[in-house]
């Protein structure tokens, strides 16, 4: 089975199981379907980047709406603790990514 078909099938499965996923999955599938064109000819790279930016903006909007709804459900003390934990997680992931970038440069 073709790797691209396997990846697309996995993404479609995720889309069926997550309520907010279809917003993001279809553009990603569209980008994945034409990835061979990008690799082969680098055609329309600006358009692909714009599509990816739109997907990331939608993901960020969903993340912010989710955080807002969670904070609304919590007591003020719980909300503070949740936001601190979320900030620590984001900082930790960011540091991990920087470390991975450094390791790749050194290899």
MOTA-V16480 format. One record per residue. RES is the residue in one letter. SS is DSSP state (~ for helix, > for strand, _ for the rest). PHI is phi in degrees with one decimal (none if undefined). OMEGA is omega in whole degrees, 0 to 359 (none if undefined). Layout:
BEGIN
RES_SS_PHI_OMEGA ; RES_SS_PHI_OMEGA
END
This chain:
BEGIN
X___none_180 ; X___-65.4_181 ; X_~_-59.8_179 ; X_~_-61.4_179 ; X_~_-67.8_178 ; X_~_-62.6_179 ; X_~_-62.9_180 ; X_~_-60.8_179 ; X_~_-63.5_179 ; X_~_-65.4_179 ; X_~_-65.3_178 ; X_~_-62.3_177 ; X_~_-61.9_177 ; X_~_-61.5_181 ; X_~_-61.7_181 ; X_~_-75.7_185 ; X_~_-99.0_182 ; X___-114.4_185 ; X___-69.2_183 ; X___-93.3_184 ; X___-63.3_184 ; X_~_-55.1_178 ; X_~_-57.3_186 ; X_~_-100.9_189 ; X_~_-67.7_185 ; X_~_-62.6_176 ; X_~_-62.9_179 ; X_~_-67.4_177 ; X_~_-63.3_179 ; X_~_-59.3_179 ; X_~_-67.3_182 ; X_~_-67.1_180 ; X_~_-60.1_183 ; X___-101.7_181 ; X_~_-63.5_178 ; X_~_-65.1_176 ; X_~_-64.4_180 ; X_~_-64.5_181 ; X_~_-66.3_184 ; X_~_-77.5_188 ; X_~_-124.3_185 ; X___54.1_182 ; X___-80.1_174 ; X___56.3_182 ; X_~_-64.4_179 ; X_~_-63.7_178 ; X_~_-64.6_179 ; X_~_-66.7_179 ; X_~_-65.3_178 ; X_~_-62.2_177 ; X_~_-63.1_179 ; X_~_-64.5_177 ; X_~_-61.5_179 ; X_~_-61.9_179 ; X_~_-63.0_180 ; X_~_-65.2_177 ; X_~_-64.5_178 ; X_~_-65.0_179 ; X_~_-63.4_179 ; X_~_-65.7_178 ; X_~_-62.6_178 ; X_~_-62.2_179 ; X_~_-60.7_181 ; X_~_-66.6_178 ; X_~_-64.7_179 ; X_~_-64.6_179 ; X_~_-60.8_179 ; X_~_-59.9_179 ; X_~_-67.9_178 ; X_~_-64.5_180 ; X_~_-61.6_178 ; X_~_-62.0_182 ; X_~_-81.3_187 ; X___-92.9_171 ; X___-72.0_179 ; X_~_-55.3_179 ; X_~_-63.0_179 ; X_~_-64.8_180 ; X_~_-63.3_178 ; X_~_-61.9_180 ; X_~_-63.5_178 ; X_~_-63.7_181 ; X_~_-66.1_176 ; X_~_-63.7_180 ; X_~_-63.4_179 ; X_~_-65.0_178 ; X_~_-65.4_178 ; X_~_-63.6_178 ; X_~_-63.1_180 ; X_~_-61.4_179 ; X_~_-64.0_179 ; X_~_-63.3_178 ; X_~_-65.1_178 ; X_~_-61.5_179 ; X_~_-63.8_177 ; X_~_-60.4_179 ; X_~_-62.0_178 ; X_~_-62.1_179 ; X_~_-63.8_178 ; X_~_-62.1_177 ; X_~_-61.3_178 ; X_~_-61.9_180 ; X_~_-63.6_179 ; X_~_-66.0_179 ; X_~_-67.9_183 ; X_~_-82.7_183 ; X___-82.1_none
END
